[in-house]
Amino acid sequence: MNRIYFNEVATRDGFQIEPNFIPTDQKIELIDALSQCGYAKVEVTSFTSPKAIPMLKDAEEVMSRIQRNPKVEYSVLVPNLRGAQRALDSKADELNLVMSTSETHNRSNLRMGREESFSALREVIEFINGRIPINVSLSTAFGCPMEGDVPQDVVMNYVSRFDNLGVRGVTICDTTGMAQPVQVKKMIDVLHNQFKHLQLTMHFHNTRGMGLANILASVESGITRFDGSLGGLGGCPYAPGASGNVCSEDAIHMVDAMGYDTGIQLDALLSIAKGLPRIVGHDIPGQVAKAGRIHDLHPEPPCQ
């Protein structure tokens, strides 16, 4: 079976919408622990204006103090040229650029139209000029709560345009949990036919309880890279009802149980997940950290 690679996004995508600021020391301690679990990438933070995302106002300090594992790529979200320069100065291993394939969602999320976003991201790509690998995350690729269906051709058009600009990878994002497995398979068939040379990643949310089903459909269709968020933290702040990302440890537990090699030390990851509520100050959606791994369970005598 193919190796499956997981990227951890909790300390950026998860923390950015938490109601209370996570202390810098706790962020660093968590990232250092996650770095030893076998992830391909950790999306550490965002070089966005602190006024826009105050929860990540300590981006430079976090990047300067984490203990980097040479086997892990440390990615950061970058919205513009100013953010790209900050990322360069912080020695990020990868830049993650984001725009929405839905016009309405893009205006709500980024305060500009899609073509304005594309132009701004093209400037970043040209400024970087190959110095750091670039990934582009395309939001609402499976549907928009404000517009409904997003045509697959629209998504592929943006994949093609960013491919022509020389990006290393593209992440297809189910930002508001609207994807279903048949739709996912159709999308991946086209991606593999046209863009198999790109590093393709899938990013699912569990808003409607289909996150793991969509990961399974992706694995069966040949995708080998996924984003996940520890404990299932996160969600889109610009889409009503869009709850958290698919839970990292639940997804990894599933593909691990199926016999795939993830390279993840799941016991260590579950131990970290169990401590996450103390960091964020509330319960988390993840299930395996609460219920235990399948092979850890022992049959109980039948109920009388």
C-alpha positions in Angstrom: 0.0 0.0 0.0 1.0 3.6 -0.6 2.5 5.8 2.1 -0.1 8.3 3.4 1.3 11.7 4.5 -0.4 13.9 7.0 0.0 17.7 7.6 -1.0 19.1 11.0 -2.8 22.5 10.8 -4.2 22.9 14.4 -1.7 25.6 15.5 -2.7 27.8 12.5 -6.1 26.8 11.2 -7.3 25.6 14.6 -5.9 28.3 16.9 -6.8 31.3 14.7 -10.5 31.2 15.7 -10.1 30.2 19.3 -11.8 32.8 21.6 -8.9 33.1 24.0 -5.3 33.7 23.1 -3.1 30.6 23.4 0.1 31.6 25.2 3.2 31.6 23.0 5.0 29.1 25.3 2.1 26.6 25.0 2.1 27.0 21.2 5.8 26.3 21.0 5.5 23.3 23.4 2.7 21.8 21.3 4.5 22.3 18.0 7.7 20.8 19.4 5.7 17.7 20.5 3.9 17.4 17.2 7.2 17.6 15.4 8.2 14.3 16.9 5.1 12.4 15.8 6.0 11.8 12.2 4.1 14.5 10.3 5.2 15.5 6.8 4.3 19.1 7.5 3.2 21.3 10.4 1.4 24.5 9.5 2.8 26.6 12.3 1.2 30.0 12.0 0.0 32.8 9.8 1.8 35.9 8.7 -1.4 37.9 8.5 -1.9 41.3 10.1 -2.2 40.9 13.9 -5.3 43.1 13.7 -7.0 40.6 11.4 -6.0 37.5 13.4 -4.9 38.5 16.9 -4.6 34.9 18.0 -1.5 34.5 15.8 0.1 37.9 16.6 3.2 36.0 17.9 4.0 34.4 14.6 7.7 35.6 14.5 8.4 34.5 18.0 6.9 31.1 17.5 8.8 30.5 14.3 12.1 31.6 15.9 11.7 29.4 19.1 10.4 26.1 17.8 12.8 23.2 17.8 12.8 22.1 14.1 12.9 18.5 13.1 14.7 18.2 9.8 12.2 15.5 8.7 9.3 18.0 9.0 8.4 20.9 6.7 7.3 24.0 8.7 4.7 25.8 6.6 3.1 29.2 7.2 0.1 30.9 5.7 0.9 34.0 3.7 -1.8 36.5 2.4 0.3 39.1 0.6 3.8 40.4 -0.1 4.3 41.8 3.4 3.5 38.3 4.8 5.8 36.7 2.3 8.8 38.9 3.4 8.0 38.0 7.1 7.9 34.3 6.2 11.3 34.6 4.4 12.8 36.3 7.4 11.4 33.6 9.7 12.9 30.8 7.5 9.7 29.0 6.7 10.1 25.8 4.7 6.9 26.4 2.7 4.4 29.2 2.0 0.7 28.3 1.9 -1.3 30.8 -0.1 -5.1 30.8 0.2 -8.0 32.0 -1.9 -11.6 30.9 -2.4 -13.1 29.4 -5.6 -16.4 31.1 -4.6 -16.6 34.8 -5.3 -19.0 35.5 -2.4 -16.9 33.5 0.1 -13.7 35.1 -1.1 -15.2 38.6 -0.6 -16.4 37.6 2.9 -13.1 36.0 3.9 -10.5 38.1 2.1 -12.4 41.3 1.4 -11.7 41.1 -2.4 -12.9 39.4 -5.5 -11.3 36.2 -6.8 -9.4 37.9 -9.5 -8.0 40.4 -7.1 -6.9 37.5 -4.9 -5.3 35.7 -7.8 -3.4 38.8 -8.8 -2.2 39.4 -5.2 -1.0 35.7 -4.9 0.7 35.9 -8.3 2.7 38.8 -7.0 3.8 36.7 -4.0 4.8 33.8 -6.3 6.8 36.1 -8.5 8.4 37.8 -5.5 9.5 34.4 -4.0 10.8 33.3 -7.4 11.5 29.7 -6.4 13.3 30.5 -3.1 10.7 28.5 -1.1 8.2 25.9 -2.2 4.7 27.3 -2.5 1.4 25.6 -2.0 -1.9 27.1 -2.9 -5.1 26.2 -0.9 -8.3 26.6 -2.8 -11.2 27.1 -0.4 -14.9 26.1 -0.9 -13.9 23.8 -3.8 -16.8 21.4 -3.1 -19.5 24.0 -2.5 -20.2 27.4 -0.9 -22.8 28.0 1.8 -23.5 31.4 0.2 -23.6 30.4 -3.5 -24.3 26.6 -3.4 -22.4 24.4 -5.9 -19.0 25.6 -7.2 -18.6 24.2 -10.7 -15.7 21.8 -10.9 -14.4 23.6 -14.0 -14.0 26.7 -11.9 -11.8 24.9 -9.5 -9.7 23.3 -12.2 -9.2 26.6 -13.9 -7.6 28.0 -10.8 -5.5 24.9 -10.3 -4.3 25.3 -13.9 -3.5 29.0 -13.5 -1.5 28.4 -10.4 0.2 25.4 -12.0 1.3 27.7 -14.8 2.9 30.0 -12.2 5.1 27.1 -11.0 3.7 26.3 -7.6 4.7 23.0 -6.1 1.4 21.9 -4.7 -2.3 22.6 -4.5 -4.7 21.8 -1.6 -8.3 21.2 -2.5 -10.4 22.5 0.5 -13.8 21.5 1.7 -14.0 24.6 3.8 -17.5 24.3 5.0 -18.0 20.5 5.0 -20.2 20.3 1.9 -18.3 17.5 0.1 -19.6 13.9 -0.3 -17.5 10.9 -1.4 -18.8 10.5 -5.0 -18.1 14.2 -5.6 -14.7 13.8 -4.1 -13.8 10.9 -6.4 -14.9 12.8 -9.5 -12.8 15.8 -8.5 -9.7 13.6 -7.9 -10.1 11.8 -11.2 -9.8 15.1 -13.0 -6.9 16.2 -10.8 -5.0 13.0 -11.5 -5.7 13.2 -15.2 -4.5 16.8 -15.5 -2.3 17.7 -12.6 -0.7 14.5 -11.2 2.7 16.3 -11.3 1.6 18.6 -8.6 1.8 17.7 -4.9 -2.0 17.3 -4.3 -3.4 17.5 -0.8 -7.0 17.2 0.4 -8.4 19.3 3.2 -11.7 18.3 4.7 -14.0 19.6 7.4 -16.4 17.4 9.4 -19.3 19.9 9.5 -21.8 17.3 8.4 -20.0 14.2 9.7 -18.5 13.2 6.3 -14.9 14.1 6.9 -13.6 10.5 7.4 -15.8 9.2 4.5 -14.2 11.8 2.2 -10.7 10.9 3.3 -11.5 7.2 2.6 -12.8 8.1 -0.9 -9.7 10.1 -1.5 -7.3 7.3 -0.4 -9.2 4.8 -2.6 -8.8 7.3 -5.5 -5.0 7.5 -5.0 -4.5 10.7 -2.9 -1.6 10.3 -0.4 -1.6 13.7 1.3 -4.1 15.2 3.8 -4.5 18.1 6.2 -5.8 17.4 9.6 -6.3 19.3 12.8 -5.5 17.9 16.2 -8.7 17.3 18.1 -10.7 18.5 15.2 -10.1 22.2 16.1 -10.9 24.9 13.6 -13.6 25.9 11.2 -14.3 28.8 8.9 -15.2 32.0 10.7 -16.9 33.4 7.6 -19.4 30.6 7.0 -22.2 30.0 9.6 -22.2 26.6 11.1 -18.9 25.5 9.6 -17.4 23.5 12.4 -14.0 22.1 12.7 -11.5 20.5 10.4 -11.3 16.7 10.2 -9.6 15.4 13.3 -6.0 14.4 12.7 -5.8 11.5 15.1 -9.2 10.1 14.1 -8.2 10.1 10.4 -4.7 8.7 11.1 -6.2 6.0 13.3 -8.6 5.0 10.4 -6.0 4.7 7.7 -3.6 3.0 10.1 -6.3 0.4 11.0 -6.7 -0.2 7.3 -3.0 -1.1 7.0 -1.6 2.0 5.4 1.8 3.4 6.5 1.4 6.9 7.8 4.7 7.3 9.5 2.8 8.7 12.5 3.5 7.6 16.1 -0.2 7.4 16.9 0.2 6.6 20.6 2.3 9.7 21.1 -0.2 11.8 19.1 -3.2 10.6 21.1 -1.3 11.5 24.3 -0.9 15.0 23.0 -4.5 15.2 21.9 -5.7 14.2 25.4 -3.9 17.3 26.7 -5.4 19.7 24.2 -8.5 20.6 26.2 -6.3 22.0 28.9 -4.6 24.3 26.3 -7.8 25.6 24.6 -10.0 25.5 27.7 -12.8 23.5 26.3 -13.7 20.0 25.1 -12.6 18.9 21.6 -14.5 16.9 18.9 -12.0 14.2 18.4 -13.2 10.7 19.3 -10.3 8.3 19.3 -8.5 10.2 22.1 -11.5 9.6 24.2 -12.5 6.0 23.2 -9.0 4.5 22.6 -7.5 2.7 19.6 -9.3 -0.3 18.2 -6.6 -2.7 19.1 -6.3 -1.4 22.6 -9.9 -2.5 23.4 -10.6 -5.8 25.1 -13.9 -7.6 24.8 -16.2 -7.3 27.8 -18.5 -10.0 29.0 -21.9 -9.8 27.4 -24.4 -7.6 29.2 -26.9 -9.6 31.4 
